[in-house]
Amino acid sequence: MRTLRGHHLLCVHGFQGMGYSESFVEKMSEIVAFMRDPDSDVPIRVIAALDEACYACPHHGIDRCEADENSNEHVLAMDRRVLNHLQLEERGVYMKSELIERTKRAVEPDDLDVLCAGCSWLSYGVCKEGIRKLKNFSDKNK
Protein backbone atom coordinates (compact mmCIF):
# COMPACT_ATOMS: atom_id res chain seq x y z
CA MET A 1 0.00 0.00 0.00
CA ARG A 2 1.27 3.44 -0.91
CA THR A 3 1.28 6.30 1.56
CA LEU A 4 0.95 9.94 0.55
CA ARG A 5 0.98 13.07 2.63
CA GLY A 6 -2.03 15.32 2.30
CA HIS A 7 -0.61 18.10 0.18
CA HIS A 8 1.01 15.65 -2.24
CA LEU A 9 -2.53 14.61 -3.20
CA LEU A 10 -2.68 17.99 -4.96
CA CYS A 11 0.95 18.20 -6.12
CA VAL A 12 0.58 15.12 -8.31
CA HIS A 13 -1.82 16.98 -10.63
CA GLY A 14 0.50 19.89 -11.38
CA PHE A 15 3.94 18.31 -11.14
CA GLN A 16 6.11 19.24 -14.13
CA GLY A 17 9.48 17.70 -13.25
CA MET A 18 10.78 20.46 -11.00
CA GLY A 19 12.05 19.60 -7.55
CA TYR A 20 14.57 19.87 -4.77
CA SER A 21 17.03 17.34 -6.19
CA GLU A 22 17.39 14.78 -8.95
CA SER A 23 16.36 11.96 -6.61
CA PHE A 24 13.26 13.89 -5.51
CA VAL A 25 12.23 14.57 -9.11
CA GLU A 26 12.75 10.91 -9.97
CA LYS A 27 10.64 9.69 -7.03
CA MET A 28 7.92 12.30 -7.56
CA SER A 29 7.79 11.41 -11.27
CA GLU A 30 7.22 7.77 -10.29
CA ILE A 31 4.44 8.75 -7.86
CA VAL A 32 2.81 11.03 -10.43
CA ALA A 33 2.87 8.31 -13.09
CA PHE A 34 1.28 5.92 -10.61
CA MET A 35 -1.41 8.43 -9.60
CA ARG A 36 -2.21 9.34 -13.21
CA ASP A 37 -2.41 5.71 -14.38
CA PRO A 38 -6.11 5.05 -15.00
CA ASP A 39 -5.58 1.29 -15.03
CA SER A 40 -4.54 0.95 -11.40
CA ASP A 41 -6.84 1.60 -8.48
CA VAL A 42 -5.23 0.67 -5.20
CA PRO A 43 -5.60 1.71 -1.58
CA ILE A 44 -3.57 4.70 -0.40
CA ARG A 45 -3.04 5.77 3.19
CA VAL A 46 -3.14 9.55 3.60
CA ILE A 47 -1.00 11.13 6.29
CA ALA A 48 0.30 14.40 7.65
CA ALA A 49 3.92 13.32 7.85
CA LEU A 50 6.87 12.39 5.67
CA ASP A 51 6.00 10.08 2.78
CA GLU A 52 8.08 8.33 0.13
CA ALA A 53 8.52 11.54 -1.89
CA CYS A 54 9.84 13.29 1.22
CA TYR A 55 12.42 10.58 1.85
CA ALA A 56 13.87 11.29 -1.61
CA CYS A 57 14.17 15.01 -0.77
CA PRO A 58 17.50 16.36 0.54
CA HIS A 59 15.65 18.31 3.25
CA HIS A 60 14.18 15.36 5.14
CA GLY A 61 15.26 14.51 8.65
CA ILE A 62 14.41 11.34 10.52
CA ASP A 63 10.75 12.25 10.89
CA ARG A 64 10.38 15.85 9.78
CA CYS A 65 11.16 18.35 7.04
CA GLU A 66 14.33 20.26 7.86
CA ALA A 67 14.55 22.69 4.94
CA ASP A 68 14.46 25.51 7.50
CA GLU A 69 13.26 26.05 11.05
CA ASN A 70 9.63 26.59 9.99
CA SER A 71 9.35 24.12 7.12
CA ASN A 72 7.99 21.15 9.05
CA GLU A 73 5.16 23.16 10.58
CA HIS A 74 4.47 24.71 7.16
CA VAL A 75 4.13 21.39 5.30
CA LEU A 76 2.12 19.84 8.14
CA ALA A 77 -0.28 22.80 7.99
CA MET A 78 -0.68 22.29 4.22
CA ASP A 79 -1.31 18.56 4.78
CA ARG A 80 -4.00 19.27 7.35
CA ARG A 81 -5.70 21.94 5.24
CA VAL A 82 -5.86 19.55 2.27
CA LEU A 83 -7.10 16.62 4.38
CA ASN A 84 -9.75 18.85 5.92
CA HIS A 85 -10.79 20.31 2.56
CA LEU A 86 -11.11 16.85 1.01
CA GLN A 87 -12.81 15.54 4.17
CA LEU A 88 -10.23 12.81 4.65
CA GLU A 89 -9.15 11.26 7.92
CA GLU A 90 -5.45 11.38 8.71
CA ARG A 91 -4.07 7.84 8.41
CA GLY A 92 -7.27 6.85 6.60
CA VAL A 93 -7.08 4.45 3.68
CA TYR A 94 -8.86 5.38 0.45
CA MET A 95 -8.90 4.01 -3.05
CA LYS A 96 -6.81 6.06 -5.46
CA SER A 97 -9.86 6.68 -7.67
CA GLU A 98 -11.77 8.14 -4.70
CA LEU A 99 -8.92 10.51 -3.84
CA ILE A 100 -8.77 11.76 -7.42
CA GLU A 101 -12.55 12.11 -7.61
CA ARG A 102 -12.68 14.06 -4.34
CA THR A 103 -10.00 16.40 -5.67
CA LYS A 104 -11.93 16.90 -8.94
CA ARG A 105 -15.13 17.72 -7.06
CA ALA A 106 -13.79 19.72 -4.12
CA VAL A 107 -10.76 21.67 -5.33
CA GLU A 108 -10.83 24.70 -7.60
CA PRO A 109 -7.57 26.18 -8.91
CA ASP A 110 -7.91 29.29 -6.75
CA ASP A 111 -8.40 27.12 -3.64
CA LEU A 112 -4.67 26.46 -3.84
CA ASP A 113 -4.00 30.04 -2.72
CA VAL A 114 -5.29 28.99 0.71
CA LEU A 115 -4.59 25.25 0.74
CA CYS A 116 -0.99 25.70 -0.41
CA ALA A 117 -0.31 29.15 1.06
CA GLY A 118 3.41 29.77 1.31
CA CYS A 119 4.42 26.93 -1.01
CA SER A 120 7.40 27.91 -3.16
CA TRP A 121 5.98 26.03 -6.17
CA LEU A 122 2.64 27.85 -6.23
CA SER A 123 4.02 30.92 -8.01
CA TYR A 124 4.95 28.86 -11.09
CA GLY A 125 1.27 28.34 -11.93
CA VAL A 126 1.68 24.65 -12.74
CA CYS A 127 -0.32 23.55 -9.71
CA LYS A 128 -3.40 25.56 -10.61
CA GLU A 129 -3.05 24.45 -14.22
CA GLY A 130 -2.90 20.82 -13.07
CA ILE A 131 -6.16 21.19 -11.13
CA ARG A 132 -7.73 22.95 -14.14
CA LYS A 133 -6.72 20.06 -16.41
CA LEU A 134 -8.02 17.50 -13.91
CA LYS A 135 -11.40 19.23 -13.79
CA ASN A 136 -11.56 19.72 -17.59
CA PHE A 137 -10.66 16.08 -18.20
CA SER A 138 -13.44 15.08 -15.83
CA ASP A 139 -15.97 17.37 -17.55
CA LYS A 140 -15.10 16.05 -21.02
CA ASN A 141 -15.57 12.45 -19.92
CA LYS A 142 -19.07 12.83 -18.45
Backbone as a chain_set.jsonl record, in Angstrom:
{"seq": "MRTLRGHHLLCVHGFQGMGYSESFVEKMSEIVAFMRDPDSDVPIRVIAALDEACYACPHHGIDRCEADENSNEHVLAMDRRVLNHLQLEERGVYMKSELIERTKRAVEPDDLDVLCAGCSWLSYGVCKEGIRKLKNFSDKNK", "coords": {"N": [[0.854, -1.183, 0.0], [0.533, 2.181, -0.847], [1.621, 5.287, 0.581], [0.696, 8.583, 1.033], [1.352, 11.994, 1.721], [-0.876, 14.587, 2.78], [-0.78, 17.122, 1.253], [0.56, 16.319, -1.018], [-1.331, 14.987, -2.448], [-2.467, 16.914, -3.997], [-0.28, 18.017, -5.33], [0.475, 16.083, -7.21], [-1.071, 16.512, -9.461], [-0.198, 18.793, -10.72], [2.507, 18.577, -11.067], [5.536, 19.093, -12.791], [8.077, 18.113, -13.228], [9.909, 19.584, -11.787], [11.958, 20.124, -8.898], [13.481, 19.473, -5.667], [15.826, 18.088, -5.814], [17.646, 15.781, -7.911], [17.03, 13.128, -7.193], [14.635, 13.504, -5.801], [12.958, 14.498, -7.836], [12.924, 12.297, -9.522], [11.659, 10.333, -7.87], [9.208, 11.642, -7.344], [8.232, 11.823, -9.932], [7.764, 9.134, -10.451], [5.713, 8.62, -8.576], [3.751, 10.373, -9.518], [3.255, 9.295, -12.067], [2.163, 6.855, -11.294], [-0.13, 7.782, -9.897], [-1.527, 9.002, -11.963], [-2.129, 6.944, -13.631], [-4.69, 5.377, -15.179], [-5.382, 2.74, -15.099], [-4.791, 1.502, -12.747], [-6.06, 0.989, -9.559], [-5.714, 1.367, -6.398], [-5.443, 0.921, -2.8], [-4.624, 3.763, -0.785], [-2.888, 5.176, 1.855], [-3.466, 8.128, 3.616], [-1.616, 10.763, 5.019], [-0.317, 13.087, 7.468], [2.576, 13.711, 7.423], [6.021, 12.721, 6.807], [6.389, 11.224, 3.601], [6.956, 8.807, 0.936], [7.94, 10.41, -1.153], [9.034, 12.536, 0.255], [11.174, 11.29, 1.556], [12.965, 11.079, -0.485], [13.83, 13.585, -0.795], [16.304, 16.104, -0.294], [15.997, 17.562, 2.036], [14.861, 16.163, 4.127], [14.553, 15.003, 7.475], [14.885, 12.67, 10.153], [12.212, 12.284, 10.917], [10.887, 14.513, 10.02], [10.504, 17.527, 8.049], [13.331, 19.398, 7.246], [14.079, 21.698, 5.911], [14.133, 24.38, 6.635], [13.85, 26.245, 9.726], [11.092, 26.566, 10.04], [9.859, 24.927, 8.234], [8.804, 22.284, 8.642], [6.48, 22.659, 10.207], [5.1, 24.233, 8.394], [4.651, 22.493, 6.123], [3.172, 20.487, 7.367], [0.912, 21.956, 8.103], [-0.112, 22.529, 5.559], [-0.704, 19.904, 4.74], [-2.749, 19.243, 6.59], [-4.699, 21.167, 5.991], [-5.398, 20.376, 3.388], [-6.294, 17.719, 3.835], [-8.487, 18.265, 5.476], [-10.041, 19.87, 3.734], [-10.632, 18.037, 1.713], [-12.08, 16.319, 3.167], [-10.934, 14.071, 4.482], [-9.702, 11.496, 6.59], [-6.892, 11.653, 8.681], [-4.4, 9.263, 8.322], [-6.204, 7.602, 7.257], [-7.435, 5.152, 4.917], [-7.883, 5.088, 1.496], [-9.281, 4.445, -1.711], [-7.397, 4.981, -4.668], [-8.809, 6.058, -6.865], [-10.973, 7.273, -5.578], [-9.72, 9.315, -4.141], [-8.774, 10.916, -6.221], [-11.19, 11.599, -7.439], [-12.447, 13.022, -5.354], [-10.75, 15.212, -5.245], [-11.193, 16.324, -7.805], [-13.888, 17.108, -7.527], [-13.896, 18.785, -5.241], [-11.845, 20.694, -5.236], [-10.897, 23.774, -6.471], [-8.941, 25.65, -8.824], [-8.176, 28.205, -7.694], [-8.462, 27.663, -5.0], [-6.068, 26.711, -4.174], [-4.544, 28.864, -3.386], [-5.122, 29.216, -0.725], [-5.051, 26.589, 0.379], [-2.441, 25.807, -0.213], [-0.892, 27.842, 0.723], [2.002, 29.785, 0.927], [3.653, 27.929, -0.276], [6.508, 27.277, -2.183], [6.315, 26.466, -4.813], [3.92, 27.28, -5.829], [3.831, 29.77, -7.122], [4.671, 29.295, -9.719], [2.542, 28.496, -11.236], [1.897, 26.011, -12.258], [0.6, 24.239, -10.618], [-2.041, 25.162, -10.229], [-2.798, 24.997, -12.892], [-2.651, 22.247, -13.257], [-4.787, 21.35, -11.633], [-6.863, 22.586, -13.009], [-6.724, 21.182, -15.462], [-7.306, 18.594, -14.558], [-9.97, 18.927, -13.743], [-11.157, 19.727, -16.18], [-10.658, 17.474, -17.762], [-12.245, 15.682, -16.439], [-14.784, 16.836, -16.873], [-15.029, 16.582, -19.649], [-15.279, 13.878, -19.957], [-17.754, 13.081, -19.083]], "CA": [[0.0, 0.0, 0.0], [1.268, 3.44, -0.906], [1.279, 6.305, 1.562], [0.945, 9.941, 0.548], [0.979, 13.068, 2.632], [-2.032, 15.321, 2.302], [-0.607, 18.1, 0.178], [1.013, 15.65, -2.24], [-2.528, 14.613, -3.203], [-2.679, 17.994, -4.961], [0.946, 18.202, -6.116], [0.579, 15.119, -8.311], [-1.82, 16.977, -10.627], [0.5, 19.894, -11.376], [3.944, 18.309, -11.141], [6.115, 19.238, -14.128], [9.476, 17.704, -13.25], [10.782, 20.457, -11.001], [12.05, 19.598, -7.551], [14.569, 19.868, -4.773], [17.027, 17.342, -6.19], [17.388, 14.784, -8.951], [16.361, 11.961, -6.605], [13.255, 13.886, -5.507], [12.231, 14.575, -9.112], [12.748, 10.909, -9.971], [10.641, 9.689, -7.027], [7.925, 12.303, -7.557], [7.793, 11.412, -11.271], [7.223, 7.774, -10.287], [4.436, 8.749, -7.861], [2.812, 11.033, -10.429], [2.873, 8.307, -13.092], [1.279, 5.922, -10.606], [-1.409, 8.435, -9.602], [-2.213, 9.343, -13.213], [-2.408, 5.714, -14.378], [-6.107, 5.054, -15.0], [-5.585, 1.289, -15.033], [-4.538, 0.951, -11.405], [-6.844, 1.595, -8.484], [-5.233, 0.672, -5.205], [-5.604, 1.712, -1.577], [-3.571, 4.699, -0.401], [-3.042, 5.766, 3.193], [-3.14, 9.552, 3.599], [-0.997, 11.131, 6.286], [0.299, 14.4, 7.652], [3.925, 13.317, 7.851], [6.869, 12.388, 5.666], [5.996, 10.084, 2.78], [8.079, 8.329, 0.125], [8.523, 11.537, -1.887], [9.841, 13.286, 1.215], [12.418, 10.585, 1.854], [13.871, 11.291, -1.61], [14.166, 15.009, -0.767], [17.499, 16.357, 0.537], [15.65, 18.312, 3.25], [14.183, 15.358, 5.144], [15.259, 14.512, 8.646], [14.406, 11.345, 10.518], [10.749, 12.248, 10.891], [10.382, 15.852, 9.782], [11.158, 18.349, 7.037], [14.329, 20.256, 7.863], [14.545, 22.688, 4.939], [14.463, 25.512, 7.502], [13.259, 26.05, 11.052], [9.629, 26.591, 9.99], [9.348, 24.116, 7.122], [7.995, 21.147, 9.055], [5.161, 23.162, 10.585], [4.472, 24.705, 7.164], [4.134, 21.387, 5.302], [2.116, 19.835, 8.143], [-0.285, 22.795, 7.995], [-0.679, 22.285, 4.221], [-1.315, 18.564, 4.779], [-4.003, 19.269, 7.352], [-5.701, 21.94, 5.237], [-5.859, 19.546, 2.268], [-7.096, 16.621, 4.382], [-9.751, 18.851, 5.923], [-10.792, 20.305, 2.558], [-11.108, 16.845, 1.009], [-12.814, 15.536, 4.167], [-10.228, 12.807, 4.651], [-9.15, 11.26, 7.919], [-5.455, 11.379, 8.712], [-4.072, 7.839, 8.409], [-7.268, 6.854, 6.603], [-7.077, 4.451, 3.679], [-8.859, 5.383, 0.453], [-8.905, 4.007, -3.051], [-6.814, 6.057, -5.463], [-9.865, 6.681, -7.668], [-11.767, 8.135, -4.702], [-8.917, 10.506, -3.842], [-8.772, 11.755, -7.421], [-12.552, 12.11, -7.612], [-12.676, 14.063, -4.344], [-9.999, 16.396, -5.674], [-11.933, 16.899, -8.94], [-15.128, 17.725, -7.057], [-13.788, 19.717, -4.123], [-10.758, 21.669, -5.326], [-10.83, 24.703, -7.597], [-7.575, 26.177, -8.913], [-7.913, 29.293, -6.748], [-8.396, 27.125, -3.638], [-4.667, 26.458, -3.842], [-3.998, 30.041, -2.717], [-5.294, 28.99, 0.713], [-4.59, 25.248, 0.739], [-0.995, 25.7, -0.411], [-0.314, 29.146, 1.061], [3.408, 29.77, 1.308], [4.422, 26.927, -1.01], [7.402, 27.911, -3.16], [5.982, 26.032, -6.171], [2.636, 27.852, -6.227], [4.015, 30.923, -8.012], [4.954, 28.861, -11.087], [1.273, 28.337, -11.929], [1.676, 24.645, -12.739], [-0.323, 23.547, -9.711], [-3.395, 25.562, -10.609], [-3.052, 24.449, -14.221], [-2.901, 20.815, -13.068], [-6.158, 21.195, -11.134], [-7.727, 22.953, -14.141], [-6.723, 20.055, -16.408], [-8.022, 17.498, -13.915], [-11.405, 19.231, -13.793], [-11.565, 19.722, -17.586], [-10.657, 16.082, -18.205], [-13.443, 15.084, -15.826], [-15.965, 17.369, -17.549], [-15.099, 16.046, -21.018], [-15.566, 12.451, -19.922], [-19.066, 12.831, -18.453]], "C": [[0.895, 1.241, 0.0], [0.748, 4.384, 0.167], [1.639, 7.658, 0.973], [0.529, 10.957, 1.593], [-0.085, 13.92, 1.975], [-1.767, 16.248, 1.14], [-0.082, 17.472, -1.102], [-0.156, 15.135, -3.073], [-2.868, 15.673, -4.245], [-1.476, 18.158, -5.881], [0.997, 17.294, -7.34], [-0.133, 15.604, -9.575], [-1.096, 18.083, -11.378], [1.981, 19.666, -11.573], [4.442, 18.342, -12.579], [7.603, 18.922, -14.154], [10.44, 18.631, -12.537], [10.854, 19.877, -9.588], [13.298, 20.039, -6.826], [15.887, 19.195, -5.112], [16.646, 16.354, -7.291], [16.648, 13.574, -8.384], [14.907, 12.269, -6.252], [12.426, 13.898, -6.787], [11.95, 13.173, -9.632], [11.631, 10.214, -9.185], [9.269, 10.317, -7.264], [7.377, 11.936, -8.934], [7.17, 10.023, -11.234], [5.844, 7.817, -9.622], [3.372, 9.352, -8.779], [2.339, 10.055, -11.498], [1.894, 7.301, -12.504], [-0.103, 6.537, -10.38], [-2.205, 8.73, -10.868], [-2.561, 8.111, -14.049], [-3.855, 5.296, -14.152], [-6.374, 3.555, -14.834], [-5.276, 0.68, -13.673], [-5.358, 1.721, -10.385], [-6.546, 0.806, -7.223], [-5.467, 1.537, -3.978], [-4.371, 2.573, -1.303], [-3.888, 5.211, 0.994], [-2.629, 7.231, 3.097], [-2.683, 9.976, 4.993], [-0.627, 12.612, 6.302], [1.665, 14.114, 8.276], [4.753, 13.046, 6.602], [6.317, 11.171, 4.935], [7.177, 9.699, 1.894], [8.695, 9.433, -0.719], [9.456, 12.331, -0.97], [11.184, 12.607, 1.477], [13.41, 10.657, 0.699], [14.354, 12.743, -1.672], [15.391, 15.229, 0.121], [17.2, 17.067, 1.852], [15.015, 17.467, 4.346], [15.138, 15.032, 6.289], [14.727, 13.122, 8.939], [12.893, 11.266, 10.412], [10.119, 13.607, 10.624], [11.147, 16.527, 8.652], [12.111, 19.304, 7.75], [14.892, 21.278, 6.888], [14.928, 23.992, 5.651], [13.715, 25.318, 8.81], [11.741, 26.017, 11.069], [9.033, 25.612, 8.997], [8.477, 22.956, 7.573], [6.587, 21.584, 9.435], [4.392, 23.626, 9.349], [3.878, 23.551, 6.359], [3.055, 20.602, 6.049], [0.811, 20.629, 8.062], [-0.934, 22.611, 6.619], [-1.361, 20.922, 4.187], [-2.682, 18.611, 5.44], [-5.083, 20.066, 6.638], [-6.264, 21.098, 4.092], [-6.731, 18.404, 2.782], [-8.465, 17.129, 4.824], [-10.623, 19.224, 4.722], [-11.39, 19.12, 1.802], [-11.923, 15.922, 1.915], [-12.249, 14.122, 4.285], [-9.722, 12.702, 6.08], [-7.661, 10.996, 7.816], [-5.238, 9.908, 9.061], [-5.189, 6.96, 7.849], [-6.77, 6.226, 5.315], [-8.229, 4.628, 2.69], [-8.367, 4.808, -0.872], [-8.385, 5.219, -3.829], [-7.894, 6.791, -6.254], [-10.727, 7.624, -6.825], [-11.011, 9.422, -4.379], [-8.907, 11.467, -5.032], [-10.151, 12.374, -7.632], [-12.863, 13.204, -6.592], [-11.962, 15.35, -4.73], [-10.719, 17.088, -6.822], [-13.15, 17.685, -8.461], [-14.891, 18.89, -6.103], [-12.762, 20.839, -4.292], [-10.87, 22.467, -6.622], [-9.41, 25.262, -7.653], [-7.267, 27.274, -7.888], [-7.926, 28.844, -5.288], [-6.95, 26.912, -3.203], [-4.019, 27.66, -3.155], [-4.096, 29.906, -1.202], [-4.694, 27.645, 1.116], [-3.078, 25.142, 0.721], [-0.279, 27.009, -0.099], [1.13, 28.998, 1.524], [4.253, 28.75, 0.571], [5.249, 27.617, -2.094], [7.046, 27.554, -4.598], [4.718, 26.701, -6.704], [2.789, 28.975, -7.259], [4.293, 30.532, -9.465], [3.676, 28.653, -11.905], [0.958, 26.922, -12.373], [0.67, 23.892, -11.873], [-1.766, 23.874, -10.064], [-3.756, 24.996, -11.979], [-3.344, 22.949, -14.13], [-4.312, 20.544, -12.572], [-7.152, 21.537, -12.24], [-7.845, 21.789, -15.122], [-7.487, 18.869, -15.837], [-9.526, 17.715, -14.026], [-11.919, 19.211, -15.235], [-11.613, 18.305, -18.136], [-11.909, 15.396, -17.688], [-14.7, 15.542, -16.564], [-16.139, 16.781, -18.952], [-15.503, 14.587, -21.054], [-16.881, 12.112, -19.238], [-20.064, 12.387, -19.477]], "O": [[1.872, 1.329, 0.744], [-0.4, 4.294, 0.601], [2.748, 7.857, 0.476], [-0.496, 10.812, 2.258], [-0.182, 13.968, 0.748], [-2.464, 16.173, 0.127], [-0.264, 18.041, -2.178], [-0.002, 14.874, -4.266], [-3.488, 15.366, -5.263], [-1.634, 18.41, -7.076], [1.504, 17.692, -8.389], [0.187, 15.135, -10.667], [-1.357, 18.291, -12.563], [2.651, 20.492, -12.194], [3.865, 17.715, -13.468], [8.321, 19.418, -15.023], [11.655, 18.485, -12.666], [9.918, 19.217, -9.136], [14.066, 20.869, -7.311], [16.951, 19.685, -4.733], [15.466, 16.128, -7.559], [15.737, 13.05, -9.026], [14.041, 11.404, -6.384], [11.316, 13.368, -6.815], [10.857, 12.897, -10.127], [10.758, 9.578, -9.776], [8.273, 9.602, -7.374], [6.168, 11.756, -9.083], [6.17, 9.765, -11.904], [4.919, 7.13, -10.056], [2.232, 8.889, -8.807], [1.147, 9.995, -11.8], [0.909, 6.938, -13.147], [-1.123, 5.897, -10.638], [-3.435, 8.708, -10.842], [-3.227, 8.235, -15.077], [-4.214, 4.899, -13.043], [-7.479, 3.157, -14.467], [-5.473, -0.517, -13.466], [-5.347, 2.952, -10.358], [-7.07, -0.289, -7.019], [-5.666, 2.746, -4.096], [-3.236, 2.166, -1.555], [-5.011, 5.627, 1.278], [-1.567, 7.545, 2.56], [-3.279, 9.602, 6.003], [-0.631, 13.285, 5.271], [1.869, 14.259, 9.482], [4.252, 13.131, 5.481], [5.842, 10.218, 5.552], [8.282, 10.21, 2.08], [9.897, 9.386, -0.979], [10.539, 12.744, -1.383], [12.21, 13.276, 1.603], [14.583, 10.329, 0.88], [15.19, 13.087, -2.507], [15.505, 14.607, 1.177], [18.081, 17.161, 2.706], [14.662, 17.999, 5.398], [16.336, 14.82, 6.101], [14.174, 12.469, 8.054], [12.352, 10.296, 9.88], [8.956, 13.833, 10.958], [12.277, 16.156, 8.335], [11.742, 19.94, 8.737], [16.047, 21.684, 7.012], [15.926, 24.626, 5.307], [13.016, 24.319, 8.979], [11.15, 25.493, 12.014], [7.811, 25.48, 8.925], [7.475, 22.672, 6.917], [5.609, 20.952, 9.034], [3.179, 23.437, 9.262], [2.718, 23.621, 5.953], [2.118, 20.103, 5.426], [-0.269, 20.045, 7.965], [-2.159, 22.543, 6.516], [-2.468, 20.794, 3.665], [-3.657, 18.078, 4.909], [-6.255, 19.69, 6.672], [-7.472, 21.107, 3.852], [-7.798, 18.147, 2.224], [-9.483, 16.485, 4.568], [-11.816, 18.922, 4.704], [-12.517, 19.191, 1.312], [-12.396, 14.872, 1.481], [-12.971, 13.128, 4.201], [-9.359, 13.703, 6.699], [-7.214, 10.215, 6.975], [-5.842, 9.389, 10.0], [-5.136, 5.734, 7.949], [-5.814, 6.7, 4.701], [-9.388, 4.354, 3.003], [-7.163, 4.705, -1.104], [-8.877, 6.335, -3.664], [-7.891, 8.021, -6.307], [-11.163, 8.665, -7.316], [-11.605, 10.499, -4.348], [-9.019, 12.681, -4.862], [-10.257, 13.553, -7.971], [-13.482, 14.211, -6.938], [-12.502, 16.444, -4.564], [-10.847, 18.312, -6.818], [-13.41, 18.792, -8.932], [-15.616, 19.884, -6.155], [-12.809, 21.83, -3.565], [-10.928, 21.906, -7.716], [-8.742, 25.338, -6.622], [-6.197, 27.262, -7.28], [-7.446, 29.574, -4.421], [-6.643, 26.932, -2.011], [-3.046, 27.496, -2.419], [-3.247, 30.423, -0.476], [-3.925, 27.563, 2.073], [-2.495, 24.454, 1.559], [0.817, 27.254, -0.601], [1.437, 28.188, 2.399], [5.466, 28.707, 0.772], [4.73, 28.451, -2.836], [7.438, 28.271, -5.518], [4.475, 26.687, -7.91], [1.964, 29.107, -8.163], [4.16, 31.37, -10.357], [3.726, 28.636, -13.135], [-0.156, 26.66, -12.825], [-0.029, 23.003, -12.359], [-2.607, 22.984, -10.184], [-4.889, 24.567, -12.199], [-4.199, 22.441, -14.857], [-4.964, 19.61, -13.039], [-8.168, 20.86, -12.394], [-8.945, 21.452, -15.561], [-8.236, 18.209, -16.557], [-10.268, 16.794, -14.366], [-13.02, 18.718, -15.481], [-12.518, 17.971, -18.901], [-12.552, 14.627, -18.403], [-15.582, 14.732, -16.85], [-17.26, 16.517, -19.386], [-16.013, 14.107, -22.067], [-17.097, 10.963, -18.852], [-21.22, 12.13, -19.142]]}, "num_chains": 1, "name": "protein.A"}
